[in-house]
Amino acid sequence: MFTLTLMTNPSGAYLEGTLLDSLRNAWGGGDILWLAADQAAEFHVMKAPANLWDVWAELQTLGVDLVMQPAEGRRKKMLLADMDSTMICQECIDELAAKAGVGPRVADITARAMNGELDFEEALIERVGLLKDLPVSIIDKVLAERITYMPGGAVLLATMKANGAHAALVSGGFTAFTAKVSAHLGFDENRANTLIVENNKLTGDVGRPILGREAKINALNEISAKQGMTAQNVMAVGDGANDLGMLHLAGSGVALHAKPTVAAECDIRINHGDLTALLYLQGYTKDEFVTP
């Protein structure tokens, strides 16, 4: 049995009941359960619809996300999340680069690396090199003035943790940022790369080994094993090419507002909803959300 979940952005389009009825009837689905009025609903089907992705494409034009998953085991015991453009709205290295006067150059490299066009580690080393001699005090300034949180993130963390889940932030970015973001949102732990500092300035280098795609896979395996669970119990979320390994390995791998080449490799794609969509995917109703 499969669960089909339909969701819109909480501040955007309405989810029409007539649309739900039409799809449920066409696909021989069960009763419709509204998870949030006008925003999210689900129903079960016995087999995967043959035209699922055609309908998915049509719904994208209406601002509606459609996800199909096995009905059993949807509620996860661990959240493994990327940081940049996932839990926060920015790419931290791009914001640092803007302060260093090399913003467009670094942003272009970042976009290409996240789209899978460049080797992640080589691209990171090149970008960090362009930050050489930037005062380390700029990091706190960027955190205070340029970093904003992705809508729904705090509720996602609070709700899953209230239901016994473990939460880990695993980023190809930097510990100077993950430490603050992790503490603010309530993650249990965080892993990232370390910017090397001398005389209160960035040296233009990063600590080794670099945390990239393989390190995120290792983090999933290590943390889940430490928590006494398997990858099947994990919901992973990310947006870039370096997230694909953990998204494929996790029981639920969510491509959130992801780069096109990344989304194309994932069955769970959230293009319109915010981070609370990850709760609806697990069958939580809005009434069950915990506000921190």
Secondary structure, DSSP 8 states (H G I E B T S, - for coil): -EEEEEEE-TTS----HHHHHHHHHHTT----EEEETTTEEEEEESS--TTHHHHHHHHHTTTEEEEEEESTT-S-SEEEE--TTTTBSS-HHHHHHHHHT-HHHHHHHHHHHHTTSS-HHHHHHHHHHTTTT-BTHHHHHHHHHT--B-TTHHHHHHHHHHTT-EEEEEEEEEHHHHHHHHHHHT-SEEEEE-EEEETTEEEEEE-SS---HHHHHHHHHHHHHHTT--GGGEEEEE-SGGGHHHHHHSSEEEEES--HHHHTT-SEEESSS-TTHHHHHTT--GGG----
